[in-house]
Amino acid sequence: MMLKGIILKILSEYAYVFYENSLYECKAKGKIRHQNQSPITGDYVMFEILDEINLKGSIEKIVDRKNELYRPRIANVDQVVIITSVKEPDFNSYTLNKYLAFIEFVNIKPVLAFTKVDLLSKNSDVWALANEYKKIGYEIYLINNIIETDKEWQKFIKSLENKVSVFTGQTGAGKSTTLNHILPEALEKTQEISKALNRGKHTTTKNELFMYKNGLIGDTPGFSSFDLKSIEKSELAHSFKFFSDHINDCKFKDCLHLKETPGCAITKFVKEGIFPEFIYNDYLKMQNELNQQPKKRW
């Protein structure tokens, strides 16, 4: 009998399929490989149980993906949680905005989790910058180091329920610390293995999804493909959701939203204060980088 499950991890030629509180070790049928398909973490699959006692199975079909991340390859993601430090290391808008551009380019919802906010002074400019993201529709959370008494933390973990969430973030931003609070037992073995391999206890070595309150959470090594070699200038112009939402407002369909472009709706929104100037300036920096380097697709 064909059953529908979801792949939580891939190890060598085996896919580990979750179905009704059990994890089945499965291989993909030859016909799938002949169709140039390979199962990846997050795939929904139709599979057959071959050995109920030893939890062995065979994957018969990969269900069509609603989206896919590359390097790490994870399918059917509901949201990517971008962990961003506001202090130690200081807030880096360019790194965050590059993440946003790529995540929205593949039609996945970003969630912005700003960490270490208790280290910020009350008159820091970062408060206003974080609020600018909220103004244009992003879901944001301002998280304390002392999460046990942080009401914002409770709202944040509530947002992870019933969803497939993948975490990413710059080095030192607090991604591993955040995940350790959410999934302490699930990540313990992963950290022990990494430490034994001299990779550091917080280094992620494979793509894996962990169960969390009727949802799944992915801890990844980072988005190594999130460099500007993997995107065209015209694609970058449509990457931010705000840009794509207003694509028909520009005079020209191939508008790159550069300064002094005639009939550009985005530059108009920036001048009117509707779209944040600092995000727009980071976008121009990305476009400039694209002009400086040769193309390399995924």
C-alpha positions as CSV (number, residue, x, y, z in Angstrom):
1,M,0.0,0.0,0.0
2,M,1.3,3.5,-1.0
3,L,1.7,5.9,1.9
4,K,2.6,9.6,2.0
5,G,5.5,10.7,4.2
6,I,8.1,13.4,4.5
7,I,11.9,13.0,4.3
8,L,13.6,14.3,7.4
9,K,17.2,13.6,6.3
10,I,19.3,12.0,3.6
11,L,22.3,9.9,4.4
12,S,24.2,8.4,1.5
13,E,21.6,6.6,-0.7
14,Y,19.1,6.4,2.1
15,A,16.2,8.7,2.7
16,Y,14.6,8.7,6.2
17,V,10.9,9.1,5.8
18,F,8.7,10.2,8.7
19,Y,5.2,8.6,8.8
20,E,2.9,8.3,11.8
21,N,5.6,8.8,14.4
22,S,8.0,6.4,12.8
23,L,11.1,7.0,10.7
24,Y,11.6,4.6,7.8
25,E,14.9,4.0,6.1
26,C,14.1,4.1,2.4
27,K,15.7,3.8,-1.0
28,A,14.3,5.5,-4.1
29,K,13.0,3.1,-6.8
30,G,15.2,2.9,-10.0
31,K,12.4,4.6,-12.1
32,I,12.8,7.8,-10.0
33,R,16.6,7.9,-10.7
34,H,16.0,7.2,-14.4
35,Q,13.7,10.3,-14.5
36,N,16.7,12.4,-13.2
37,Q,15.0,12.9,-9.9
38,S,16.7,12.7,-6.5
39,P,14.8,12.9,-3.2
40,I,16.0,15.7,-0.9
41,T,15.3,16.7,2.7
42,G,11.7,18.1,3.0
43,D,10.3,16.1,0.0
44,Y,6.9,14.6,0.4
45,V,7.1,11.1,-1.0
46,M,4.8,8.2,-1.8
47,F,6.5,5.1,-0.3
48,E,5.8,1.5,0.4
49,I,6.8,-0.3,3.7
50,L,8.9,-3.3,3.0
51,D,9.7,-4.3,6.5
52,E,7.5,-3.0,9.3
53,I,9.7,-4.4,12.1
54,N,13.0,-2.9,10.9
55,L,11.3,0.2,9.5
56,K,12.5,-0.3,5.9
57,G,10.7,1.1,2.8
58,S,10.9,2.0,-0.8
59,I,10.2,5.4,-2.3
60,E,7.8,5.1,-5.3
61,K,7.2,8.8,-6.2
62,I,8.4,12.3,-5.2
63,V,5.4,14.6,-4.8
64,D,5.8,17.9,-6.7
65,R,7.6,20.5,-4.7
66,K,6.1,23.9,-3.9
67,N,9.6,25.4,-3.6
68,E,13.2,24.4,-3.1
69,L,16.3,25.9,-1.5
70,Y,19.7,25.1,-3.0
71,R,22.9,24.4,-1.0
72,P,21.4,23.4,1.3
73,R,18.8,21.5,-0.7
74,I,15.6,21.5,1.3
75,A,12.1,21.3,-0.3
76,N,8.7,22.6,0.7
77,V,9.8,25.2,3.1
78,D,7.1,27.5,4.7
79,Q,9.5,30.1,6.1
80,V,13.2,30.8,6.5
81,V,14.1,32.3,9.9
82,I,17.0,34.8,9.5
83,I,18.8,35.1,12.8
84,T,20.4,38.6,12.9
85,S,22.5,40.0,15.7
86,V,22.0,43.6,16.6
87,K,25.2,43.7,18.8
88,E,28.3,41.5,19.1
89,P,28.5,41.4,16.1
90,D,26.9,44.7,15.2
91,F,23.8,44.8,12.9
92,N,24.8,44.2,9.3
93,S,22.0,45.4,7.0
94,Y,23.7,44.2,3.8
95,T,24.0,40.6,4.9
96,L,20.3,40.6,6.1
97,N,19.1,42.2,2.9
98,K,21.0,39.8,0.7
99,Y,19.3,36.9,2.6
100,L,15.9,38.6,2.0
101,A,16.5,39.0,-1.7
102,F,17.4,35.3,-2.2
103,I,14.8,33.9,0.0
104,E,12.0,35.9,-1.5
105,F,13.4,35.1,-5.0
106,V,12.5,31.4,-4.5
107,N,9.1,32.4,-3.1
108,I,9.7,31.5,0.5
109,K,8.5,33.7,3.4
110,P,11.3,35.2,5.5
111,V,11.0,35.7,9.2
112,L,13.4,38.2,10.9
113,A,14.6,37.3,14.4
114,F,16.8,40.1,15.8
115,T,18.9,38.7,18.7
116,K,20.8,40.3,21.7
117,V,18.4,43.3,21.8
118,D,19.1,43.7,25.5
119,L,22.6,44.8,24.6
120,L,21.3,47.8,22.6
121,S,21.2,51.3,24.0
122,K,17.8,52.9,24.0
123,N,18.9,55.6,21.5
124,S,20.5,53.1,19.0
125,D,19.5,53.6,15.4
126,V,19.0,49.8,15.1
127,W,15.6,50.0,16.8
128,A,14.3,52.3,14.0
129,L,15.9,50.2,11.3
130,A,14.3,47.0,12.6
131,N,10.9,48.8,12.7
132,E,11.4,49.8,9.0
133,Y,11.2,46.1,8.1
134,K,8.0,45.7,10.0
135,K,6.5,48.8,8.2
136,I,6.9,47.1,4.8
137,G,5.3,43.9,5.9
138,Y,8.0,41.6,7.3
139,E,7.3,39.5,10.4
140,I,10.0,40.5,12.9
141,Y,10.9,39.5,16.5
142,L,13.2,41.3,18.9
143,I,14.7,38.7,21.1
144,N,16.5,39.0,24.4
145,N,19.5,37.1,25.6
146,I,17.5,36.1,28.7
147,I,14.8,34.3,26.9
148,E,13.1,32.8,29.9
149,T,11.5,36.2,30.8
150,D,11.2,37.4,27.2
151,K,7.6,37.7,26.0
152,E,8.8,38.3,22.5
153,W,10.4,34.8,22.6
154,Q,7.1,33.2,23.4
155,K,5.6,34.9,20.3
156,F,8.5,33.8,18.2
157,I,8.4,30.1,19.1
158,K,4.6,30.2,18.6
159,S,5.3,31.2,15.0
160,L,7.2,28.0,14.4
161,E,4.2,25.7,15.1
162,N,2.6,23.8,12.2
163,K,5.2,25.0,9.7
164,V,8.4,23.9,8.0
165,S,11.0,26.4,9.2
166,V,14.7,26.6,8.2
167,F,17.1,28.7,10.2
168,T,20.0,30.7,8.8
169,G,22.1,33.6,10.0
170,Q,25.5,35.2,10.0
171,T,28.3,33.8,12.1
172,G,28.0,34.8,15.8
173,A,24.4,36.0,15.4
174,G,23.1,33.3,17.8
175,K,21.5,30.7,15.4
176,S,22.9,27.7,17.3
177,T,22.0,29.3,20.7
178,T,18.5,29.9,19.5
179,L,18.0,26.4,18.2
180,N,19.5,24.9,21.4
181,H,16.7,26.6,23.4
182,I,14.1,25.3,21.0
183,L,15.4,21.8,20.3
184,P,17.9,21.0,23.1
185,E,17.6,17.2,23.0
186,A,17.3,16.8,19.2
187,L,20.5,18.8,18.6
188,E,22.6,17.3,21.4
189,K,23.6,14.3,19.3
190,T,24.4,16.4,16.3
191,Q,26.7,18.6,18.4
192,E,28.5,15.7,20.0
193,I,29.2,14.2,16.5
194,S,30.5,17.5,15.2
195,K,32.7,18.0,18.3
196,A,34.2,14.5,17.8
197,L,35.0,15.4,14.2
198,N,36.8,18.6,15.4
199,R,34.3,20.8,13.6
200,G,33.1,22.6,16.7
201,K,30.0,21.7,18.6
202,H,27.8,24.3,16.8
203,T,28.8,23.3,13.2
204,T,26.1,21.7,11.2
205,T,27.3,18.9,9.0
206,K,24.1,17.8,7.1
207,N,20.6,18.9,6.3
208,E,18.1,17.6,8.7
209,L,14.6,18.4,9.8
210,F,13.5,18.0,13.5
211,M,10.0,17.7,14.8
212,Y,8.6,20.6,16.7
213,K,5.0,21.1,17.8
214,N,3.3,19.7,14.6
215,G,6.0,21.4,12.5
216,L,9.5,20.9,11.4
217,I,12.7,22.9,12.0
218,G,15.8,22.7,9.8
219,D,19.3,23.5,11.0
220,T,21.5,24.0,8.0
221,P,25.2,24.7,7.4
222,G,24.2,28.0,5.9
223,F,23.2,29.2,2.4
224,S,26.5,28.7,0.6
225,S,24.7,29.4,-2.7
226,F,23.5,32.8,-1.5
227,D,26.2,34.7,-3.4
228,L,25.4,37.0,-6.3
229,K,26.8,34.7,-8.9
230,S,23.6,32.7,-8.8
231,I,21.2,35.4,-9.9
232,E,20.8,37.7,-12.9
233,K,20.4,41.5,-12.6
234,S,16.8,41.3,-13.9
235,E,16.0,38.5,-11.3
236,L,17.4,40.6,-8.5
237,A,15.1,43.5,-9.6
238,H,12.2,41.2,-8.9
239,S,13.6,39.4,-5.8
240,F,12.3,41.5,-2.9
241,K,8.6,40.9,-2.5
242,F,8.0,44.7,-2.3
243,F,9.6,45.0,-5.7
244,S,7.7,42.2,-7.3
245,D,4.4,43.4,-5.8
246,H,4.9,46.7,-7.7
247,I,6.5,45.4,-10.9
248,N,3.6,46.7,-12.9
249,D,3.9,50.2,-11.5
250,C,7.2,50.8,-13.3
251,K,7.0,52.4,-16.7
252,F,9.3,49.7,-18.2
253,K,8.9,45.9,-17.6
254,D,12.6,45.4,-17.5
255,C,13.2,48.2,-15.0
256,L,16.2,47.5,-12.7
257,H,15.1,50.2,-10.2
258,L,18.4,52.1,-10.5
259,K,18.7,55.7,-9.5
260,E,17.5,58.2,-12.1
261,T,15.6,55.5,-14.0
262,P,12.7,57.2,-15.7
263,G,9.3,56.0,-14.6
264,C,10.6,53.7,-11.8
265,A,8.0,53.2,-9.1
266,I,10.6,51.9,-6.6
267,T,12.8,55.0,-6.7
268,K,9.6,57.0,-6.3
269,F,8.6,55.0,-3.2
270,V,12.1,55.5,-1.7
271,K,11.9,59.3,-2.2
272,E,8.5,59.3,-0.6
273,G,9.7,57.3,2.4
274,I,7.4,54.4,1.6
275,F,10.3,52.0,1.0
276,P,13.4,52.2,3.3
277,E,16.3,54.0,1.8
278,F,18.9,51.8,3.5
279,I,17.4,48.6,2.0
280,Y,17.3,50.3,-1.4
281,N,21.0,51.3,-1.1
282,D,21.9,47.7,-0.2
283,Y,20.0,46.6,-3.3
284,L,22.1,49.1,-5.4
285,K,25.2,47.6,-3.9
286,M,24.1,44.1,-4.9
287,Q,23.4,45.3,-8.5
288,N,26.9,46.9,-8.5
289,E,28.4,43.6,-7.4
290,L,26.7,41.8,-10.3
291,N,28.4,44.2,-12.7
292,Q,31.8,43.3,-11.2
293,Q,31.7,39.6,-11.5
294,P,31.2,36.8,-14.1
295,K,28.0,34.8,-14.0
296,K,27.8,31.3,-12.4
297,R,24.4,29.6,-12.1
298,W,23.4,26.9,-9.6
